[in-house]
Amino acid sequence: MQYPVDMSVHPEVSGHFDEATNTISYILKDPASNHCAVIDSVMDIDYAAGRITTEHADVLIAEIEARGLTLDWIIETHVHADHLSAAPYLQDRLGGKIGVGEKITEIQETFGKIFNEGTEFQRDGSQFDALFEDGDTYTVGEMTCFALYTPGHTPACMVHVAGDAAFTGDTLFMPDGGSARADFPGGDAGQLYDSIQKVLALPDDMRLFICHDYGPNGRAIGWETTVAEQKAQNIHVGGGKTREDFIRFRTERDKQLAMPALIIPSLQVNMRAGEVPKDPSGKPMLKVPIGGL
């Protein structure tokens, strides 16, 4: 497929790091207008206390309001398993449409069963305002953006490209961080390798903005790299590493990883576009499936 890459457009990107979940949320601004998008927002949760708060999302709102920006889109690169989305909170405060990959329906079907959701839980992606297919375009102000389908970490992962900036979600980490796991339900190491090659086929000077960073070997947290840097230096896929090598490494590595601390609340909330599920009385309530994951 021919993707509408336009390296002449240089959007402003503001990154916001959430220390509790090692997530970077972004404000993407159209250089030709005062319109913006938010990518991979975070809602704070004290899981042990059963308390959800809005500190991280409020930082995004404060910046958008202080800069006089109009929020057009709230983008989820995938259904995150390590943090809760703040999408509906942002939408309620600032407007904008919530978008995710159209394979969200597969996630909803899989985890709808794991969490024993009833028939009232819609598995058609209707909780979101837009479901993107590979190559779909949308606009932030006057800037055309597009979605690049990149399954492997999950079946619904997409990289979002705006001018010379691409937001990789969990498809790629910083070069010394490598790649994300591929052992969640619906994940596939071979698919992840193929998806990474699609990203590395973008222009060498494409800026890549990463969804998570853990500061390997004690370095400072970072979130911006380039296609050229990834091709040369990524410890999992750079330097000509083969598909077979990656699958072998990724499969063995994933066997050693514990489940993310917030996977239980995150999946239930994020497959609903950030809404917390409710019990029959209408009270917000989360489930803990035993042995389901």
C-alpha positions as CSV (number, residue, x, y, z in Angstrom):
1,M,0.0,0.0,0.0
2,Q,1.2,3.5,-0.8
3,Y,0.9,5.7,2.4
4,P,0.5,9.5,2.1
5,V,3.8,10.4,3.8
6,D,4.6,14.2,3.7
7,M,8.0,15.0,5.2
8,S,7.6,18.7,4.5
9,V,5.1,19.0,7.3
10,H,6.8,19.4,10.7
11,P,4.2,19.3,13.5
12,E,4.9,20.4,17.1
13,V,5.0,17.5,19.5
14,S,4.8,17.9,23.3
15,G,5.6,14.7,25.3
16,H,4.3,14.1,28.9
17,F,5.9,11.3,30.9
18,D,3.8,9.4,33.5
19,E,6.2,8.0,36.0
20,A,3.7,5.5,37.6
21,T,3.2,3.7,34.3
22,N,6.3,4.7,32.2
23,T,3.9,6.0,29.6
24,I,4.4,9.1,27.4
25,S,1.3,10.9,26.3
26,Y,1.6,13.4,23.4
27,I,0.0,16.6,22.3
28,L,0.4,16.8,18.5
29,K,-0.1,20.3,17.0
30,D,-0.8,21.2,13.4
31,P,1.9,23.7,12.4
32,A,-0.6,25.6,10.2
33,S,-3.3,26.1,12.8
34,N,-4.2,26.0,16.5
35,H,-5.6,22.5,16.2
36,C,-4.2,19.5,18.0
37,A,-4.6,15.8,18.8
38,V,-3.8,13.9,22.0
39,I,-2.2,10.5,21.6
40,D,-2.2,7.8,24.3
41,S,-3.5,9.7,27.3
42,V,-3.3,8.4,30.9
43,M,-5.9,8.3,33.7
44,D,-4.4,7.8,37.2
45,I,-5.4,4.9,39.3
46,D,-4.6,3.7,42.8
47,Y,-5.5,0.1,42.2
48,A,-5.2,-1.0,45.8
49,A,-7.4,1.8,47.0
50,G,-9.9,1.5,44.1
51,R,-9.4,5.2,43.4
52,I,-9.2,6.9,39.9
53,T,-8.0,10.4,39.6
54,T,-7.1,12.8,36.8
55,E,-3.7,14.5,37.6
56,H,-2.0,13.4,34.4
57,A,-4.9,14.2,32.1
58,D,-5.3,17.6,33.8
59,V,-1.7,18.4,32.8
60,L,-2.6,17.8,29.1
61,I,-5.8,19.9,29.5
62,A,-3.9,22.7,31.1
63,E,-1.4,22.9,28.3
64,I,-4.0,22.7,25.6
65,E,-6.1,25.5,27.2
66,A,-3.0,27.7,27.9
67,R,-1.9,27.5,24.3
68,G,-5.4,28.2,23.0
69,L,-5.6,24.9,21.1
70,T,-8.7,23.1,19.7
71,L,-8.6,19.4,20.3
72,D,-9.7,17.5,17.2
73,W,-8.7,13.9,18.0
74,I,-8.0,11.7,21.0
75,I,-6.0,8.8,19.5
76,E,-5.3,5.4,21.1
77,T,-2.5,3.5,19.3
78,H,-3.9,0.3,20.8
79,V,-5.8,-1.1,23.8
80,H,-3.2,-0.6,26.5
81,A,-2.6,-3.2,29.2
82,D,-0.5,-1.1,31.5
83,H,-2.5,2.1,32.0
84,L,-6.0,3.5,31.8
85,S,-7.0,5.8,29.0
86,A,-8.3,9.3,29.9
87,A,-10.0,9.6,26.5
88,P,-13.6,10.2,27.8
89,Y,-12.4,12.7,30.4
90,L,-10.5,14.7,27.8
91,Q,-13.5,14.5,25.4
92,D,-15.9,15.8,28.1
93,R,-13.6,18.7,28.9
94,L,-12.3,19.6,25.4
95,G,-14.3,17.8,22.8
96,G,-12.6,15.9,19.9
97,K,-13.2,12.4,18.5
98,I,-11.8,9.2,20.0
99,G,-10.2,6.9,17.4
100,V,-8.6,3.4,17.6
101,G,-7.8,0.6,15.1
102,E,-10.8,-1.3,13.7
103,K,-9.4,-4.5,15.1
104,I,-10.6,-3.3,18.5
105,T,-13.5,-5.7,17.8
106,E,-11.2,-8.7,18.1
107,I,-9.9,-7.3,21.5
108,Q,-13.5,-6.8,22.7
109,E,-14.5,-10.3,21.6
110,T,-11.5,-11.9,23.3
111,F,-11.5,-10.0,26.6
112,G,-15.3,-9.8,26.7
113,K,-15.1,-13.6,27.2
114,I,-12.2,-13.4,29.7
115,F,-14.1,-10.8,31.8
116,N,-17.4,-12.6,31.4
117,E,-19.1,-9.5,30.0
118,G,-22.8,-9.7,29.4
119,T,-24.7,-9.0,26.2
120,E,-24.9,-5.4,27.1
121,F,-21.2,-5.0,26.3
122,Q,-21.1,-4.1,22.7
123,R,-18.3,-5.9,20.8
124,D,-18.5,-3.8,17.6
125,G,-16.2,-0.9,18.5
126,S,-19.2,1.5,18.9
127,Q,-17.8,3.0,22.1
128,F,-15.3,4.8,19.8
129,D,-16.0,7.6,17.4
130,A,-13.8,6.3,14.6
131,L,-12.3,2.8,13.8
132,F,-9.2,3.1,11.5
133,E,-8.2,0.7,8.8
134,D,-4.7,0.4,7.4
135,G,-4.0,3.6,5.5
136,D,-7.0,5.6,6.6
137,T,-6.5,9.3,6.8
138,Y,-7.9,12.0,9.1
139,T,-7.1,15.7,9.7
140,V,-5.8,17.7,12.6
141,G,-6.5,21.2,11.6
142,E,-5.1,21.4,8.1
143,M,-2.7,18.5,8.6
144,T,-3.4,15.1,7.1
145,C,-2.5,12.1,9.3
146,F,-2.8,8.4,8.6
147,A,-2.9,5.1,10.4
148,L,-0.5,2.3,9.7
149,Y,-1.7,-1.1,10.8
150,T,1.0,-2.8,12.9
151,P,-0.3,-5.9,14.7
152,G,1.9,-8.2,16.8
153,H,1.9,-6.7,20.3
154,T,-1.9,-6.8,20.0
155,P,-4.2,-7.4,17.0
156,A,-5.4,-3.8,17.1
157,C,-2.1,-1.9,17.2
158,M,-1.6,1.1,14.8
159,V,1.2,3.6,14.3
160,H,-0.1,7.1,13.6
161,V,1.8,9.3,11.2
162,A,1.5,13.1,10.9
163,G,4.0,14.8,8.6
164,D,7.5,13.9,9.7
165,A,6.3,12.5,13.1
166,A,5.1,8.9,13.8
167,F,3.7,7.7,17.0
168,T,4.7,4.0,17.5
169,G,2.6,2.9,20.4
170,D,4.1,-0.3,21.6
171,T,5.4,-1.5,18.2
172,L,8.8,-0.1,18.9
173,F,10.6,1.2,22.0
174,M,13.8,3.4,22.1
175,P,16.7,1.7,20.3
176,D,18.2,0.4,23.6
177,G,14.7,-0.8,24.7
178,G,14.0,-2.9,21.6
179,S,10.4,-4.0,21.2
180,A,7.3,-4.8,23.2
181,R,6.1,-8.2,24.2
182,A,4.0,-10.3,21.9
183,D,2.5,-12.9,24.3
184,F,-0.8,-11.3,25.1
185,P,-4.0,-13.0,23.7
186,G,-3.9,-12.3,20.0
187,G,-0.2,-11.2,20.0
188,D,2.3,-12.8,17.6
189,A,6.1,-12.3,17.4
190,G,6.3,-12.9,13.7
191,Q,3.5,-10.3,13.0
192,L,5.3,-7.8,15.3
193,Y,8.6,-8.2,13.3
194,D,6.7,-7.6,10.1
195,S,5.0,-4.6,11.5
196,I,8.3,-3.1,12.7
197,Q,9.6,-3.5,9.1
198,K,6.7,-1.4,7.9
199,V,7.7,1.3,10.3
200,L,11.4,1.0,9.3
201,A,10.3,1.5,5.7
202,L,9.3,5.0,6.5
203,P,11.9,7.8,5.6
204,D,15.1,7.6,7.6
205,D,14.6,11.0,9.1
206,M,11.0,10.3,10.2
207,R,10.8,11.2,13.9
208,L,9.5,8.3,16.0
209,F,7.7,9.0,19.3
210,I,7.6,6.1,21.7
211,C,4.7,5.2,24.0
212,H,6.8,3.7,26.9
213,D,10.3,4.1,28.2
214,Y,12.0,2.5,31.2
215,G,15.5,4.1,31.1
216,P,17.6,1.0,30.4
217,N,20.9,0.8,32.3
218,G,20.0,4.0,34.2
219,R,19.9,6.4,31.3
220,A,17.5,9.4,31.4
221,I,13.9,8.7,30.2
222,G,13.6,9.4,26.5
223,W,10.9,9.2,23.9
224,E,12.1,10.5,20.5
225,T,14.2,8.7,18.0
226,T,14.3,8.3,14.2
227,V,13.8,5.5,11.7
228,A,17.6,5.7,10.8
229,E,18.5,5.3,14.5
230,Q,16.2,2.3,14.9
231,K,17.5,0.5,11.8
232,A,21.1,0.9,13.0
233,Q,20.8,0.5,16.7
234,N,17.6,-1.2,17.9
235,I,18.8,-4.1,20.0
236,H,16.0,-6.4,18.9
237,V,15.6,-5.6,15.2
238,G,18.4,-3.3,14.1
239,G,21.5,-4.2,12.2
240,G,19.9,-6.7,9.9
241,K,18.5,-9.1,12.5
242,T,16.4,-11.7,10.8
243,R,12.7,-12.6,11.4
244,E,13.7,-16.0,12.8
245,D,16.2,-14.4,15.2
246,F,13.5,-12.0,16.4
247,I,10.8,-14.6,16.9
248,R,13.2,-16.8,18.8
249,F,14.4,-14.0,21.1
250,R,10.9,-12.5,21.6
251,T,9.3,-15.8,22.5
252,E,12.0,-16.7,25.0
253,R,12.0,-13.2,26.5
254,D,8.2,-13.1,26.9
255,K,8.2,-16.3,28.9
256,Q,10.3,-14.4,31.6
257,L,8.0,-11.4,31.8
258,A,5.4,-10.9,34.6
259,M,2.0,-9.6,33.7
260,P,1.7,-5.7,33.8
261,A,0.6,-4.5,37.2
262,L,-2.5,-2.8,35.9
263,I,-3.5,-5.2,33.2
264,I,-6.8,-6.2,34.9
265,P,-8.3,-2.7,35.2
266,S,-6.6,-1.4,32.0
267,L,-8.2,-3.9,29.6
268,Q,-11.7,-3.6,31.1
269,V,-11.6,0.2,30.8
270,N,-9.6,0.6,27.6
271,M,-11.7,-1.8,25.5
272,R,-14.6,0.6,26.4
273,A,-12.8,3.6,25.1
274,G,-11.8,4.7,28.6
275,E,-15.1,4.2,30.4
276,V,-15.1,2.3,33.7
277,P,-17.6,-0.6,33.6
278,K,-20.6,-0.6,35.9
279,D,-22.4,-3.2,37.9
280,P,-26.2,-3.8,37.5
281,S,-26.9,-1.0,40.0
282,G,-24.8,1.5,37.9
283,K,-21.9,1.6,40.4
284,P,-18.4,1.6,38.8
285,M,-16.9,-1.8,39.3
286,L,-14.0,-3.9,38.0
287,K,-13.7,-7.7,37.8
288,V,-10.7,-10.0,38.5
289,P,-10.9,-13.1,36.4
290,I,-9.1,-16.0,38.0
291,G,-6.9,-17.9,35.7
292,G,-8.2,-16.0,32.6
293,L,-4.9,-14.4,31.6
